[in-house]
Amino acid sequence: VDYVPALCTRTLNNMAALTSSAVAMRVCAGAKPSCRALKSVKTVKAASHRRGALVVSAASAVATGYASALSEACGDKAALESVHADMETITAYMAANPAVGAFLKNPTMEGKVVKDVLSKLGDEADFHPFTRNFLNLLVDKKRINSILSIAEEFENLYCESTDTQVATVTSAVKLENEQQFLIAKKIQEMTGAKNIKLKPEVDPSLLGGFVISYGKDRSGFIDMSVAGQVKTLKTDVVIV
């Protein structure tokens, strides 16, 4: 981020004042590989990377296509909000139950069995009819194994249509609800977005404070962590 309003900076700095700890640094040097070996490894990696990129691109296109179709099917705001809530429920449920993901990705599982399981989940979570029909469609088209990537693309489309800015806040310790609210409010002031969706994460290696990433491709970045401050000090120190 090239510019951060002074008020936002002061507020975030105050909130970043979490308990810091001592930092120990160690550098390990290894043997330098030969140029021939490096060239061989680079060639293999490049070919593998190209093949992987094609697969990822195709999968992304499929996810985008289905997500777009679902978004367009939601003709009004109420339907969009309901379906969005359903997709968040599915994502959270699969994250909490890895076995469900393995079940959906199992190619030997009969479609009827998969639909029955999804139907029960829909009954418990009171899914919108659009969501139920969409899940059945994915089963019929043998795309249910891509539900997470489709849900992610749908989330992006939802945020675009509702002017929602998604921000990830990674902190050394879990932030309180009030702290999250204040951070979201400041991000809203900085970006001018109508809505802010905060995704909190915890990374003890930050030692203290927090790091915020937001914007398209997470191009917006604010580092108020102790680890970030230490890194800055290291680059500022001139060894004579």
N, C-alpha and C positions, 0 to 999 in steps of 0.2 A: 504494500500500500504506500503510494507516494505521499499522501496527505491524510492526516488524521486530525480532526478538530481538537483544539486544546482541551475542551471540556471532556470529550470522549477519552482522550489520552489520560487525563488526570483520574477519571473514574475507573478506567480499566487498570491503571497502575495501582490504585488503592486496592482493587479487588485481587490483583496479582500478588499482593504481599502475603503469600502463604509461607509456611515454615520452610526454610532452606536448610540444606545440609552440606557437609564437606564434600568436595569433589576430588576424586583420585583419577589421574590419567596415566595410561600406560601405552607405549608404542611398541609393537612387535614387528621386526623386520624379517622377511623370508628370503629364500634364494631366488634370484632372478632367472626366469625361464628363458630358453633360447629363442631367437627370432623365428626359427623354423617352426618351433612348437606353437608359438603364439599365432603365427600365420595360419597354421592348420586349424587351431581352435577357433580362430575368428571366422574362417571359411565355413566350418561346420555350424557355428552359432548363427551366422548370417542366413544360411539356407534354412535352418530350423526356424529362425525368426520370421522369415518370409512366409513359410507354410503356416506358422501359428497366426500370423497377421490375417491371412486369408480366411482361416477358420473363424477367428474372432469377428472379422468384418461381416461374414455371412450370418453368424449367430446374432450379431447386433442388428442387422437388417431385419431379421425375422422378428426379434423382440420389438423393434420400433414399429414394424407393420401391424402387429397384433395390438400393441399398446395404442397406436393411433386409431385403430378400428374401435377399440373399447371406448376411447375418449370421445370419438364422434358419435357413438351410440348414446352417450349421455346427453340427451338433448337439452336439459335444463340444469340449473345450478344444484338443485336438490338431489337429482340423480347423480351428478358428478361427485358431490360431497359424500353420498352414501357409498358409491362404488370405491371412492378413494379410501374411505374408512375400512371397507372390506379388504382392499389390497394390503393395507397396513396390518390388518389382523392376520392375513395369510402369511405375510413376511415375518411378523413377530412369532407366530405359531411355529413356523418352520425353523426359525432361529432357536427357539426353545426346545424343539423336538427334532433333532437331526435325523431320527429314524423316518420321519415323514418324508423328508427330502429324498432319502434313499428309496423309499417306497414308490414315490412318484417317478423316479428315474429308472425304476426296474422295468426293462422292456418286455419281460415275460408276464407281467401282471395284466390280467384281463381288464378291458375298458370298463366293464360293468362293475367290477370290484372297486376300481379307482373312483368311479362316479358315486358309488354308494358311500365311500369314505368322505368324499368331498361334500356330498349331500348332508351327511351327519354334521360335518363341520359347519356347513351353511345354516343348518337348523339351530345349532347351538349359538352361533354368532349372529343369527338373523340377517343373513346376506340379502342384498337387493336382488331382484329377479335378473337384472342385467349381469350381475356377477355370477350367479348360478349358471345361466345360459352360456356365459363366456367360458367358464371352467369346463363345462361339458363339451364345448366346441374344441377346446385345447386337447381334451382327451381323445375326441374323434379324429383330430388332425395329428395326433401323436406329438403334440407340442407341450404337453403338460410338464415335461421335464425342464422347460424353459420358463416356468412361471416366475421365478425370482428375477431373471433379467427382464422379463416383460413388465413385472411390477415396478422395477427400477425405472424403466423407460416411461411407464405411465406416471410415475411420480414426477419425472422431469416435465412432462406435458401438463400435468396438473399445476405445478408451480408456475409455469409460464402463463397459463390461462388465468390464474388467480393472483398474479403479481406477488408470488411468495419467494422470498430470499431464503435459501437453505444455507445454514452456517454450522460448521463443526467446531465445537469447543473441546479441546483436549487439555485436561488439567492433571496435575500431579496427584491430586486427591479428588474425591467426588465432591462436586459443587452443590451447595444448598439450592433449593428452588428459588429463593430470593436472589441469589447471585446470578442464576441462569436468567431470571427475568430482567435484571439490570443489564446484563450483557446483551440480551436480545433487543432491549430498548435502545441501547447505544448503536447497535448495528443497524437498526431501523432508521435512526437519525442520520447515520453515515451514508446509507444506501438509498434512502427515500422509498424503500419497498413498502407496499401496503401491509404485507404480512411477513413474519419471520418464523422460520422453523429451525429450532436449535437441536443439534444432535450432539449430546454430551458423550465424551469418551474419557477414559482414565489411562494415563501413561506415567508411572512412577519415575521413569528415567528423566522426566522434566525437572525433577527435584523440588519444584515449587512453581507457583504461578500457573499460567495457562497459555495456550496457543490457539488462535482463531483463524480458520480458513473459510472463505465465502466467495460468492460470485461464480461466474461461468468458469468451469474447469478449475474451480477453487483458486482463481488468480489473485483474489484478495487475501492478504496474509498479515496477521499481527502476532508478533512473538513477544510475549511478556512473561516468559518462563525463566527460571533461574538458569537452566541449562543454556538457554539462548543468550543470557547476559554473560555467562562464562565464556561462551564461544566468541562473543563480541570482544571481550577483554583479551582473549588469546590473539585475535587478529590485530588488536590495537597495540599489543606489546611489541616493542622493537628490541630484538636481542643484538647487543653490540659485541 
